[in-house]
Amino acid sequence: MSKYKCFNCGATVDSSEVGDIVRCPYCGGRVLIKKKPEGGHHVKAR
Ligand SMILES: [Zn+2]
C-alpha cells in the first residue's frame, strides 16, 4: 500500500483513492510524489 503526496496542495492521497490515472482527488493536481511506506529504517527493536 503506497501513498502519494500532492505537490500542489500537499494532501496525502492513498493509492487506493486514485485509479489508473494518478491524480489528486482534492485539487485535481497530477503531480503526486510517491511516499515510502511508514517504517523503513526507523525501527525500534525494543
Ligand atoms: Zn492536491
mmCIF file of the protein (N, C-alpha, C, O) and its ligand, coordinates in Angstrom:
data_MODEL
# 
_entry.id   MODEL 
# 
loop_
_entity.id 
_entity.type 
_entity.pdbx_number_of_molecules 
1 polymer     1 
2 non-polymer 1 
# 
_entity_poly.entity_id                      1 
_entity_poly.type                           'polypeptide(L)' 
_entity_poly.nstd_linkage                   no 
_entity_poly.nstd_monomer                   no 
_entity_poly.pdbx_seq_one_letter_code       MSKYKCFNCGATVDSSEVGDIVRCPYCGGRVLIKKKPEGGHHVKAR 
_entity_poly.pdbx_seq_one_letter_code_can   MSKYKCFNCGATVDSSEVGDIVRCPYCGGRVLIKKKPEGGHHVKAR 
_entity_poly.pdbx_strand_id                 A 
# 
loop_
_entity_poly_seq.entity_id 
_entity_poly_seq.num 
_entity_poly_seq.mon_id 
_entity_poly_seq.hetero 
1 1  MET n 
1 2  SER n 
1 3  LYS n 
1 4  TYR n 
1 5  LYS n 
1 6  CYS n 
1 7  PHE n 
1 8  ASN n 
1 9  CYS n 
1 10 GLY n 
1 11 ALA n 
1 12 THR n 
1 13 VAL n 
1 14 ASP n 
1 15 SER n 
1 16 SER n 
1 17 GLU n 
1 18 VAL n 
1 19 GLY n 
1 20 ASP n 
1 21 ILE n 
1 22 VAL n 
1 23 ARG n 
1 24 CYS n 
1 25 PRO n 
1 26 TYR n 
1 27 CYS n 
1 28 GLY n 
1 29 GLY n 
1 30 ARG n 
1 31 VAL n 
1 32 LEU n 
1 33 ILE n 
1 34 LYS n 
1 35 LYS n 
1 36 LYS n 
1 37 PRO n 
1 38 GLU n 
1 39 GLY n 
1 40 GLY n 
1 41 HIS n 
1 42 HIS n 
1 43 VAL n 
1 44 LYS n 
1 45 ALA n 
1 46 ARG n 
# 
loop_
_struct_asym.id 
_struct_asym.entity_id 
A 1 
B 2 
# 
loop_
_chem_comp.id 
_chem_comp.type 
_chem_comp.mon_nstd_flag 
ALA 'L-peptide linking' y 
ARG 'L-peptide linking' y 
ASN 'L-peptide linking' y 
ASP 'L-peptide linking' y 
CYS 'L-peptide linking' y 
GLU 'L-peptide linking' y 
GLY 'peptide linking'   y 
HIS 'L-peptide linking' y 
ILE 'L-peptide linking' y 
LEU 'L-peptide linking' y 
LYS 'L-peptide linking' y 
MET 'L-peptide linking' y 
PHE 'L-peptide linking' y 
PRO 'L-peptide linking' y 
SER 'L-peptide linking' y 
THR 'L-peptide linking' y 
TYR 'L-peptide linking' y 
VAL 'L-peptide linking' y 
ZN  non-polymer         . 
# 
_pdbx_entity_nonpoly.entity_id   2 
_pdbx_entity_nonpoly.name        ? 
_pdbx_entity_nonpoly.comp_id     ZN 
# 
_pdbx_nonpoly_scheme.asym_id         B 
_pdbx_nonpoly_scheme.entity_id       2 
_pdbx_nonpoly_scheme.mon_id          ZN 
_pdbx_nonpoly_scheme.ndb_seq_num     1 
_pdbx_nonpoly_scheme.pdb_seq_num     101 
_pdbx_nonpoly_scheme.auth_seq_num    101 
_pdbx_nonpoly_scheme.pdb_mon_id      ZN 
_pdbx_nonpoly_scheme.auth_mon_id     ZN 
_pdbx_nonpoly_scheme.pdb_strand_id   A 
_pdbx_nonpoly_scheme.pdb_ins_code    . 
# 
loop_
_atom_site.group_PDB 
_atom_site.id 
_atom_site.type_symbol 
_atom_site.label_atom_id 
_atom_site.label_alt_id 
_atom_site.label_comp_id 
_atom_site.label_asym_id 
_atom_site.label_entity_id 
_atom_site.label_seq_id 
_atom_site.pdbx_PDB_ins_code 
_atom_site.Cartn_x 
_atom_site.Cartn_y 
_atom_site.Cartn_z 
_atom_site.occupancy 
_atom_site.B_iso_or_equiv 
_atom_site.pdbx_formal_charge 
_atom_site.auth_seq_id 
_atom_site.auth_comp_id 
_atom_site.auth_asym_id 
_atom_site.auth_atom_id 
_atom_site.pdbx_PDB_model_num 
ATOM   1   N  N  . MET A 1 1  ? 0.846   -1.194 0.000   1.00 0.00 ? 1   MET A N  1 
ATOM   2   C  CA . MET A 1 1  ? 0.000   0.000  0.000   1.00 0.00 ? 1   MET A CA 1 
ATOM   3   C  C  . MET A 1 1  ? 0.882   1.246  0.000   1.00 0.00 ? 1   MET A C  1 
ATOM   4   O  O  . MET A 1 1  ? 1.661   1.461  0.929   1.00 0.00 ? 1   MET A O  1 
ATOM   5   N  N  . SER A 1 2  ? 0.763   2.032  -1.002  1.00 0.00 ? 2   SER A N  1 
ATOM   6   C  CA . SER A 1 2  ? 1.624   3.204  -1.099  1.00 0.00 ? 2   SER A CA 1 
ATOM   7   C  C  . SER A 1 2  ? 0.778   4.470  -1.033  1.00 0.00 ? 2   SER A C  1 
ATOM   8   O  O  . SER A 1 2  ? -0.422  4.463  -1.307  1.00 0.00 ? 2   SER A O  1 
ATOM   9   N  N  . LYS A 1 3  ? 1.431   5.527  -0.670  1.00 0.00 ? 3   LYS A N  1 
ATOM   10  C  CA . LYS A 1 3  ? 0.731   6.796  -0.578  1.00 0.00 ? 3   LYS A CA 1 
ATOM   11  C  C  . LYS A 1 3  ? 1.460   7.843  -1.395  1.00 0.00 ? 3   LYS A C  1 
ATOM   12  O  O  . LYS A 1 3  ? 2.665   7.771  -1.640  1.00 0.00 ? 3   LYS A O  1 
ATOM   13  N  N  . TYR A 1 4  ? 0.675   8.806  -1.798  1.00 0.00 ? 4   TYR A N  1 
ATOM   14  C  CA . TYR A 1 4  ? 1.253   9.890  -2.567  1.00 0.00 ? 4   TYR A CA 1 
ATOM   15  C  C  . TYR A 1 4  ? 1.015   11.204 -1.836  1.00 0.00 ? 4   TYR A C  1 
ATOM   16  O  O  . TYR A 1 4  ? 0.060   11.357 -1.074  1.00 0.00 ? 4   TYR A O  1 
ATOM   17  N  N  . LYS A 1 5  ? 1.905   12.132 -2.091  1.00 0.00 ? 5   LYS A N  1 
ATOM   18  C  CA . LYS A 1 5  ? 1.682   13.472 -1.580  1.00 0.00 ? 5   LYS A CA 1 
ATOM   19  C  C  . LYS A 1 5  ? 1.533   14.417 -2.751  1.00 0.00 ? 5   LYS A C  1 
ATOM   20  O  O  . LYS A 1 5  ? 2.366   14.462 -3.656  1.00 0.00 ? 5   LYS A O  1 
ATOM   21  N  N  . CYS A 1 6  ? 0.458   15.165 -2.710  1.00 0.00 ? 6   CYS A N  1 
ATOM   22  C  CA . CYS A 1 6  ? 0.200   16.087 -3.810  1.00 0.00 ? 6   CYS A CA 1 
ATOM   23  C  C  . CYS A 1 6  ? 1.195   17.238 -3.755  1.00 0.00 ? 6   CYS A C  1 
ATOM   24  O  O  . CYS A 1 6  ? 1.382   17.878 -2.720  1.00 0.00 ? 6   CYS A O  1 
ATOM   25  N  N  . PHE A 1 7  ? 1.814   17.477 -4.874  1.00 0.00 ? 7   PHE A N  1 
ATOM   26  C  CA . PHE A 1 7  ? 2.801   18.544 -4.934  1.00 0.00 ? 7   PHE A CA 1 
ATOM   27  C  C  . PHE A 1 7  ? 2.113   19.896 -4.948  1.00 0.00 ? 7   PHE A C  1 
ATOM   28  O  O  . PHE A 1 7  ? 2.716   20.915 -4.612  1.00 0.00 ? 7   PHE A O  1 
ATOM   29  N  N  . ASN A 1 8  ? 0.874   19.896 -5.330  1.00 0.00 ? 8   ASN A N  1 
ATOM   30  C  CA . ASN A 1 8  ? 0.144   21.159 -5.489  1.00 0.00 ? 8   ASN A CA 1 
ATOM   31  C  C  . ASN A 1 8  ? -0.467  21.637 -4.177  1.00 0.00 ? 8   ASN A C  1 
ATOM   32  O  O  . ASN A 1 8  ? -0.249  22.777 -3.768  1.00 0.00 ? 8   ASN A O  1 
ATOM   33  N  N  . CYS A 1 9  ? -1.243  20.757 -3.508  1.00 0.00 ? 9   CYS A N  1 
ATOM   34  C  CA . CYS A 1 9  ? -1.945  21.181 -2.305  1.00 0.00 ? 9   CYS A CA 1 
ATOM   35  C  C  . CYS A 1 9  ? -1.395  20.497 -1.050  1.00 0.00 ? 9   CYS A C  1 
ATOM   36  O  O  . CYS A 1 9  ? -1.761  20.861 0.067   1.00 0.00 ? 9   CYS A O  1 
ATOM   37  N  N  . GLY A 1 10 ? -0.534  19.526 -1.232  1.00 0.00 ? 10  GLY A N  1 
ATOM   38  C  CA . GLY A 1 10 ? 0.106   18.902 -0.077  1.00 0.00 ? 10  GLY A CA 1 
ATOM   39  C  C  . GLY A 1 10 ? -0.729  17.831 0.588   1.00 0.00 ? 10  GLY A C  1 
ATOM   40  O  O  . GLY A 1 10 ? -0.367  17.343 1.659   1.00 0.00 ? 10  GLY A O  1 
ATOM   41  N  N  . ALA A 1 11 ? -1.839  17.456 -0.022  1.00 0.00 ? 11  ALA A N  1 
ATOM   42  C  CA . ALA A 1 11 ? -2.692  16.432 0.561   1.00 0.00 ? 11  ALA A CA 1 
ATOM   43  C  C  . ALA A 1 11 ? -2.057  15.058 0.403   1.00 0.00 ? 11  ALA A C  1 
ATOM   44  O  O  . ALA A 1 11 ? -1.360  14.778 -0.572  1.00 0.00 ? 11  ALA A O  1 
ATOM   45  N  N  . THR A 1 12 ? -2.317  14.218 1.387   1.00 0.00 ? 12  THR A N  1 
ATOM   46  C  CA . THR A 1 12 ? -1.851  12.842 1.293   1.00 0.00 ? 12  THR A CA 1 
ATOM   47  C  C  . THR A 1 12 ? -2.930  11.999 0.628   1.00 0.00 ? 12  THR A C  1 
ATOM   48  O  O  . THR A 1 12 ? -4.071  11.943 1.086   1.00 0.00 ? 12  THR A O  1 
ATOM   49  N  N  . VAL A 1 13 ? -2.549  11.356 -0.445  1.00 0.00 ? 13  VAL A N  1 
ATOM   50  C  CA . VAL A 1 13 ? -3.505  10.586 -1.225  1.00 0.00 ? 13  VAL A CA 1 
ATOM   51  C  C  . VAL A 1 13 ? -3.110  9.126  -1.183  1.00 0.00 ? 13  VAL A C  1 
ATOM   52  O  O  . VAL A 1 13 ? -1.979  8.757  -1.503  1.00 0.00 ? 13  VAL A O  1 
ATOM   53  N  N  . ASP A 1 14 ? -4.059  8.306  -0.784  1.00 0.00 ? 14  ASP A N  1 
ATOM   54  C  CA . ASP A 1 14 ? -3.787  6.875  -0.761  1.00 0.00 ? 14  ASP A CA 1 
ATOM   55  C  C  . ASP A 1 14 ? -3.863  6.321  -2.178  1.00 0.00 ? 14  ASP A C  1 
ATOM   56  O  O  . ASP A 1 14 ? -4.612  6.819  -3.018  1.00 0.00 ? 14  ASP A O  1 
ATOM   57  N  N  . SER A 1 15 ? -3.087  5.300  -2.419  1.00 0.00 ? 15  SER A N  1 
ATOM   58  C  CA . SER A 1 15 ? -3.046  4.742  -3.768  1.00 0.00 ? 15  SER A CA 1 
ATOM   59  C  C  . SER A 1 15 ? -4.380  4.116  -4.154  1.00 0.00 ? 15  SER A C  1 
ATOM   60  O  O  . SER A 1 15 ? -4.687  3.958  -5.336  1.00 0.00 ? 15  SER A O  1 
ATOM   61  N  N  . SER A 1 16 ? -5.178  3.756  -3.126  1.00 0.00 ? 16  SER A N  1 
ATOM   62  C  CA . SER A 1 16 ? -6.478  3.164  -3.412  1.00 0.00 ? 16  SER A CA 1 
ATOM   63  C  C  . SER A 1 16 ? -7.495  4.222  -3.827  1.00 0.00 ? 16  SER A C  1 
ATOM   64  O  O  . SER A 1 16 ? -8.560  3.901  -4.357  1.00 0.00 ? 16  SER A O  1 
ATOM   65  N  N  . GLU A 1 17 ? -7.155  5.489  -3.581  1.00 0.00 ? 17  GLU A N  1 
ATOM   66  C  CA . GLU A 1 17 ? -8.079  6.562  -3.924  1.00 0.00 ? 17  GLU A CA 1 
ATOM   67  C  C  . GLU A 1 17 ? -7.925  6.989  -5.369  1.00 0.00 ? 17  GLU A C  1 
ATOM   68  O  O  . GLU A 1 17 ? -8.803  7.626  -5.950  1.00 0.00 ? 17  GLU A O  1 
ATOM   69  N  N  . VAL A 1 18 ? -6.815  6.632  -5.920  1.00 0.00 ? 18  VAL A N  1 
ATOM   70  C  CA . VAL A 1 18 ? -6.587  7.017  -7.298  1.00 0.00 ? 18  VAL A CA 1 
ATOM   71  C  C  . VAL A 1 18 ? -6.773  5.809  -8.202  1.00 0.00 ? 18  VAL A C  1 
ATOM   72  O  O  . VAL A 1 18 ? -6.547  4.671  -7.793  1.00 0.00 ? 18  VAL A O  1 
ATOM   73  N  N  . GLY A 1 19 ? -7.177  6.065  -9.406  1.00 0.00 ? 19  GLY A N  1 
ATOM   74  C  CA . GLY A 1 19 ? -7.397  4.975  -10.345 1.00 0.00 ? 19  GLY A CA 1 
ATOM   75  C  C  . GLY A 1 19 ? -6.169  4.746  -11.204 1.00 0.00 ? 19  GLY A C  1 
ATOM   76  O  O  . GLY A 1 19 ? -5.034  4.806  -10.732 1.00 0.00 ? 19  GLY A O  1 
ATOM   77  N  N  . ASP A 1 20 ? -6.416  4.491  -12.442 1.00 0.00 ? 20  ASP A N  1 
ATOM   78  C  CA . ASP A 1 20 ? -5.310  4.270  -13.372 1.00 0.00 ? 20  ASP A CA 1 
ATOM   79  C  C  . ASP A 1 20 ? -4.498  5.545  -13.547 1.00 0.00 ? 20  ASP A C  1 
ATOM   80  O  O  . ASP A 1 20 ? -3.277  5.522  -13.704 1.00 0.00 ? 20  ASP A O  1 
ATOM   81  N  N  . ILE A 1 21 ? -5.215  6.642  -13.515 1.00 0.00 ? 21  ILE A N  1 
ATOM   82  C  CA . ILE A 1 21 ? -4.529  7.919  -13.635 1.00 0.00 ? 21  ILE A CA 1 
ATOM   83  C  C  . ILE A 1 21 ? -4.313  8.491  -12.247 1.00 0.00 ? 21  ILE A C  1 
ATOM   84  O  O  . ILE A 1 21 ? -5.263  8.756  -11.511 1.00 0.00 ? 21  ILE A O  1 
ATOM   85  N  N  . VAL A 1 22 ? -3.069  8.672  -11.907 1.00 0.00 ? 22  VAL A N  1 
ATOM   86  C  CA . VAL A 1 22 ? -2.762  9.204  -10.590 1.00 0.00 ? 22  VAL A CA 1 
ATOM   87  C  C  . VAL A 1 22 ? -3.042  10.699 -10.578 1.00 0.00 ? 22  VAL A C  1 
ATOM   88  O  O  . VAL A 1 22 ? -2.365  11.490 -11.234 1.00 0.00 ? 22  VAL A O  1 
ATOM   89  N  N  . ARG A 1 23 ? -4.043  11.049 -9.825  1.00 0.00 ? 23  ARG A N  1 
ATOM   90  C  CA . ARG A 1 23 ? -4.435  12.450 -9.758  1.00 0.00 ? 23  ARG A CA 1 
ATOM   91  C  C  . ARG A 1 23 ? -4.966  12.749 -8.360  1.00 0.00 ? 23  ARG A C  1 
ATOM   92  O  O  . ARG A 1 23 ? -5.637  11.922 -7.743  1.00 0.00 ? 23  ARG A O  1 
ATOM   93  N  N  . CYS A 1 24 ? -4.657  13.925 -7.884  1.00 0.00 ? 24  CYS A N  1 
ATOM   94  C  CA . CYS A 1 24 ? -5.129  14.325 -6.570  1.00 0.00 ? 24  CYS A CA 1 
ATOM   95  C  C  . CYS A 1 24 ? -6.643  14.518 -6.590  1.00 0.00 ? 24  CYS A C  1 
ATOM   96  O  O  . CYS A 1 24 ? -7.150  15.303 -7.391  1.00 0.00 ? 24  CYS A O  1 
ATOM   97  N  N  . PRO A 1 25 ? -7.380  13.806 -5.715  1.00 0.00 ? 25  PRO A N  1 
ATOM   98  C  CA . PRO A 1 25 ? -8.840  13.936 -5.696  1.00 0.00 ? 25  PRO A CA 1 
ATOM   99  C  C  . PRO A 1 25 ? -9.297  15.253 -5.091  1.00 0.00 ? 25  PRO A C  1 
ATOM   100 O  O  . PRO A 1 25 ? -10.478 15.595 -5.165  1.00 0.00 ? 25  PRO A O  1 
ATOM   101 N  N  . TYR A 1 26 ? -8.386  15.983 -4.502  1.00 0.00 ? 26  TYR A N  1 
ATOM   102 C  CA . TYR A 1 26 ? -8.777  17.214 -3.812  1.00 0.00 ? 26  TYR A CA 1 
ATOM   103 C  C  . TYR A 1 26 ? -8.646  18.431 -4.722  1.00 0.00 ? 26  TYR A C  1 
ATOM   104 O  O  . TYR A 1 26 ? -9.558  19.253 -4.809  1.00 0.00 ? 26  TYR A O  1 
ATOM   105 N  N  . CYS A 1 27 ? -7.530  18.535 -5.383  1.00 0.00 ? 27  CYS A N  1 
ATOM   106 C  CA . CYS A 1 27 ? -7.320  19.714 -6.211  1.00 0.00 ? 27  CYS A CA 1 
ATOM   107 C  C  . CYS A 1 27 ? -7.196  19.357 -7.688  1.00 0.00 ? 27  CYS A C  1 
ATOM   108 O  O  . CYS A 1 27 ? -7.166  20.236 -8.550  1.00 0.00 ? 27  CYS A O  1 
ATOM   109 N  N  . GLY A 1 28 ? -7.125  18.073 -7.966  1.00 0.00 ? 28  GLY A N  1 
ATOM   110 C  CA . GLY A 1 28 ? -7.031  17.658 -9.359  1.00 0.00 ? 28  GLY A CA 1 
ATOM   111 C  C  . GLY A 1 28 ? -5.622  17.728 -9.915  1.00 0.00 ? 28  GLY A C  1 
ATOM   112 O  O  . GLY A 1 28 ? -5.394  17.524 -11.108 1.00 0.00 ? 28  GLY A O  1 
ATOM   113 N  N  . GLY A 1 29 ? -4.682  18.020 -9.027  1.00 0.00 ? 29  GLY A N  1 
ATOM   114 C  CA . GLY A 1 29 ? -3.295  18.104 -9.481  1.00 0.00 ? 29  GLY A CA 1 
ATOM   115 C  C  . GLY A 1 29 ? -2.768  16.745 -9.909  1.00 0.00 ? 29  GLY A C  1 
ATOM   116 O  O  . GLY A 1 29 ? -3.126  15.713 -9.341  1.00 0.00 ? 29  GLY A O  1 
ATOM   117 N  N  . ARG A 1 30 ? -1.929  16.765 -10.900 1.00 0.00 ? 30  ARG A N  1 
ATOM   118 C  CA . ARG A 1 30 ? -1.424  15.486 -11.411 1.00 0.00 ? 30  ARG A CA 1 
ATOM   119 C  C  . ARG A 1 30 ? 0.013   15.228 -11.003 1.00 0.00 ? 30  ARG A C  1 
ATOM   120 O  O  . ARG A 1 30 ? 0.620   14.238 -11.411 1.00 0.00 ? 30  ARG A O  1 
ATOM   121 N  N  . VAL A 1 31 ? 0.543   16.116 -10.204 1.00 0.00 ? 31  VAL A N  1 
ATOM   122 C  CA . VAL A 1 31 ? 1.908   15.906 -9.739  1.00 0.00 ? 31  VAL A CA 1 
ATOM   123 C  C  . VAL A 1 31 ? 1.859   15.357 -8.323  1.00 0.00 ? 31  VAL A C  1 
ATOM   124 O  O  . VAL A 1 31 ? 1.676   16.097 -7.357  1.00 0.00 ? 31  VAL A O  1 
ATOM   125 N  N  . LEU A 1 32 ? 2.024   14.052 -8.220  1.00 0.00 ? 32  LEU A N  1 
ATOM   126 C  CA . LEU A 1 32 ? 1.992   13.407 -6.920  1.00 0.00 ? 32  LEU A CA 1 
ATOM   127 C  C  . LEU A 1 32 ? 3.334   12.746 -6.654  1.00 0.00 ? 32  LEU A C  1 
ATOM   128 O  O  . LEU A 1 32 ? 3.897   12.061 -7.507  1.00 0.00 ? 32  LEU A O  1 
ATOM   129 N  N  . ILE A 1 33 ? 3.822   12.969 -5.458  1.00 0.00 ? 33  ILE A N  1 
ATOM   130 C  CA . ILE A 1 33 ? 5.100   12.391 -5.070  1.00 0.00 ? 33  ILE A CA 1 
ATOM   131 C  C  . ILE A 1 33 ? 4.838   11.116 -4.295  1.00 0.00 ? 33  ILE A C  1 
ATOM   132 O  O  . ILE A 1 33 ? 4.088   11.105 -3.319  1.00 0.00 ? 33  ILE A O  1 
ATOM   133 N  N  . LYS A 1 34 ? 5.450   10.071 -4.732  1.00 0.00 ? 34  LYS A N  1 
ATOM   134 C  CA . LYS A 1 34 ? 5.225   8.795  -4.071  1.00 0.00 ? 34  LYS A CA 1 
ATOM   135 C  C  . LYS A 1 34 ? 5.973   8.758  -2.745  1.00 0.00 ? 34  LYS A C  1 
ATOM   136 O  O  . LYS A 1 34 ? 7.170   9.037  -2.678  1.00 0.00 ? 34  LYS A O  1 
ATOM   137 N  N  . LYS A 1 35 ? 5.243   8.410  -1.700  1.00 0.00 ? 35  LYS A N  1 
ATOM   138 C  CA . LYS A 1 35 ? 5.844   8.350  -0.380  1.00 0.00 ? 35  LYS A CA 1 
ATOM   139 C  C  . LYS A 1 35 ? 6.194   6.912  -0.039  1.00 0.00 ? 35  LYS A C  1 
ATOM   140 O  O  . LYS A 1 35 ? 5.530   5.965  -0.461  1.00 0.00 ? 35  LYS A O  1 
ATOM   141 N  N  . LYS A 1 36 ? 7.253   6.784  0.733   1.00 0.00 ? 36  LYS A N  1 
ATOM   142 C  CA . LYS A 1 36 ? 7.622   5.447  1.174   1.00 0.00 ? 36  LYS A CA 1 
ATOM   143 C  C  . LYS A 1 36 ? 6.691   5.025  2.306   1.00 0.00 ? 36  LYS A C  1 
ATOM   144 O  O  . LYS A 1 36 ? 6.245   5.857  3.096   1.00 0.00 ? 36  LYS A O  1 
ATOM   145 N  N  . PRO A 1 37 ? 6.405   3.741  2.378   1.00 0.00 ? 37  PRO A N  1 
ATOM   146 C  CA . PRO A 1 37 ? 5.573   3.252  3.468   1.00 0.00 ? 37  PRO A CA 1 
ATOM   147 C  C  . PRO A 1 37 ? 6.238   3.506  4.807   1.00 0.00 ? 37  PRO A C  1 
ATOM   148 O  O  . PRO A 1 37 ? 7.463   3.483  4.931   1.00 0.00 ? 37  PRO A O  1 
ATOM   149 N  N  . GLU A 1 38 ? 5.393   3.751  5.817   1.00 0.00 ? 38  GLU A N  1 
ATOM   150 C  CA . GLU A 1 38 ? 5.939   4.067  7.131   1.00 0.00 ? 38  GLU A CA 1 
ATOM   151 C  C  . GLU A 1 38 ? 6.752   2.901  7.675   1.00 0.00 ? 38  GLU A C  1 
ATOM   152 O  O  . GLU A 1 38 ? 6.521   1.738  7.341   1.00 0.00 ? 38  GLU A O  1 
ATOM   153 N  N  . GLY A 1 39 ? 7.687   3.244  8.502   1.00 0.00 ? 39  GLY A N  1 
ATOM   154 C  CA . GLY A 1 39 ? 8.576   2.200  8.996   1.00 0.00 ? 39  GLY A CA 1 
ATOM   155 C  C  . GLY A 1 39 ? 9.971   2.445  8.428   1.00 0.00 ? 39  GLY A C  1 
ATOM   156 O  O  . GLY A 1 39 ? 10.702  3.317  8.898   1.00 0.00 ? 39  GLY A O  1 
ATOM   157 N  N  . GLY A 1 40 ? 10.320  1.677  7.431   1.00 0.00 ? 40  GLY A N  1 
ATOM   158 C  CA . GLY A 1 40 ? 11.618  1.873  6.810   1.00 0.00 ? 40  GLY A CA 1 
ATOM   159 C  C  . GLY A 1 40 ? 12.744  1.538  7.764   1.00 0.00 ? 40  GLY A C  1 
ATOM   160 O  O  . GLY A 1 40 ? 12.712  0.519  8.453   1.00 0.00 ? 40  GLY A O  1 
ATOM   161 N  N  . HIS A 1 41 ? 13.733  2.402  7.797   1.00 0.00 ? 41  HIS A N  1 
ATOM   162 C  CA . HIS A 1 41 ? 14.890  2.121  8.643   1.00 0.00 ? 41  HIS A CA 1 
ATOM   163 C  C  . HIS A 1 41 ? 14.713  2.703  10.035  1.00 0.00 ? 41  HIS A C  1 
ATOM   164 O  O  . HIS A 1 41 ? 15.607  2.617  10.876  1.00 0.00 ? 41  HIS A O  1 
ATOM   165 N  N  . HIS A 1 42 ? 13.553  3.294  10.266  1.00 0.00 ? 42  HIS A N  1 
ATOM   166 C  CA . HIS A 1 42 ? 13.327  3.906  11.578  1.00 0.00 ? 42  HIS A CA 1 
ATOM   167 C  C  . HIS A 1 42 ? 12.572  2.929  12.464  1.00 0.00 ? 42  HIS A C  1 
ATOM   168 O  O  . HIS A 1 42 ? 11.424  3.175  12.834  1.00 0.00 ? 42  HIS A O  1 
ATOM   169 N  N  . VAL A 1 43 ? 13.198  1.853  12.792  1.00 0.00 ? 43  VAL A N  1 
ATOM   170 C  CA . VAL A 1 43 ? 12.541  0.790  13.538  1.00 0.00 ? 43  VAL A CA 1 
ATOM   171 C  C  . VAL A 1 43 ? 13.205  0.626  14.903  1.00 0.00 ? 43  VAL A C  1 
ATOM   172 O  O  . VAL A 1 43 ? 14.428  0.544  15.021  1.00 0.00 ? 43  VAL A O  1 
ATOM   173 N  N  . LYS A 1 44 ? 12.371  0.582  15.908  1.00 0.00 ? 44  LYS A N  1 
ATOM   174 C  CA . LYS A 1 44 ? 12.896  0.314  17.246  1.00 0.00 ? 44  LYS A CA 1 
ATOM   175 C  C  . LYS A 1 44 ? 12.749  -1.179 17.560  1.00 0.00 ? 44  LYS A C  1 
ATOM   176 O  O  . LYS A 1 44 ? 11.696  -1.775 17.336  1.00 0.00 ? 44  LYS A O  1 
ATOM   177 N  N  . ALA A 1 45 ? 13.792  -1.746 18.065  1.00 0.00 ? 45  ALA A N  1 
ATOM   178 C  CA . ALA A 1 45 ? 13.785  -3.189 18.274  1.00 0.00 ? 45  ALA A CA 1 
ATOM   179 C  C  . ALA A 1 45 ? 13.217  -3.559 19.636  1.00 0.00 ? 45  ALA A C  1 
ATOM   180 O  O  . ALA A 1 45 ? 12.970  -4.731 19.923  1.00 0.00 ? 45  ALA A O  1 
ATOM   181 N  N  . ARG A 1 46 ? 13.018  -2.564 20.456  1.00 0.00 ? 46  ARG A N  1 
ATOM   182 C  CA . ARG A 1 46 ? 12.526  -2.908 21.790  1.00 0.00 ? 46  ARG A CA 1 
ATOM   183 C  C  . ARG A 1 46 ? 11.035  -2.704 21.906  1.00 0.00 ? 46  ARG A C  1 
ATOM   184 O  O  . ARG A 1 46 ? 10.459  -2.948 22.967  1.00 0.00 ? 46  ARG A O  1 
HETATM 185 ZN ZN . ZN  B 2 .  ? -3.858  18.231 -4.493  1.00 0.00 2 101 ZN  A ZN 1 
# 
